[in-house]
Amino acid sequence: MLADWRIARSAQTSEHLDYIEEQSPAAADFVFEAIIKAAAAIPDHPYVYREGRVPNTREMVVLPN
């Protein structure tokens, strides 16, 4: 299974990271690194995550609330 890295560069993700960075640059770095780390694990464990709303995709929670 190939991981699609577009999520790390999506406009919505950028907006969220920009908002977090306004409050705390260190927190924004932490969240970004968590996204990259989680995405890197997808090829090794693709079926751990639930099926996505888009066919042939998976969804994961990077940092739960």
N, C-alpha and C positions, 0 to 999 in steps of 0.2 A: 504494500500500500504506500502510495506517495503522499506526503504531507503537502498541503497547499499553504504556502507561507504568506499569501495575500492578507490574511487576517491581521498580521502584525503591522501591515502598512495601510489598512483600510482607513477611510476618512473618519468613520465613527470611532475607531480605536484611537486615532490621533486626537480627536476632539476630547475623548475621555482622558487621555494622558495629559493633554494641555491643561484641562481643568484641574487634575490632580497636581500637576506641576506648579500651578498658581498657588496652591495651598502648601505644598511641600515637594520641592525638587527631589529630595531623597526618596520619598514615597513613590513618585512617578518612575524613578529609576528601578525601584524594587518591583513595581507592577510590570514594567516592560520586561525586565529580566525573567519574571515569573511566566509571562506569556511565551517568551522564547524557549525557556526550559520545558514548559509543558508541551509546546508544539514539537520540540525535538524528540519527545518520548512517543509521539503518535505512531511512527513507523514500527516501533518495537511492540506496541500494545494497542493496536487500532480498535479492537472490539471492546475495550474497557469502557469506552465512552458511548453514550446513548446515540441512537440513530437520529440524524438531523432532520429538520423539516424539508430540506432540499434533498431529493433522491441521491443516494450514493455518497452521503456526507455523514459526519459524526459531530456531535457537540460536546464540549467539555467545559467544566467550571474551572477556571484557573485559580481564583482566590475566592472562596465562599465568604459571604457577608458574616 
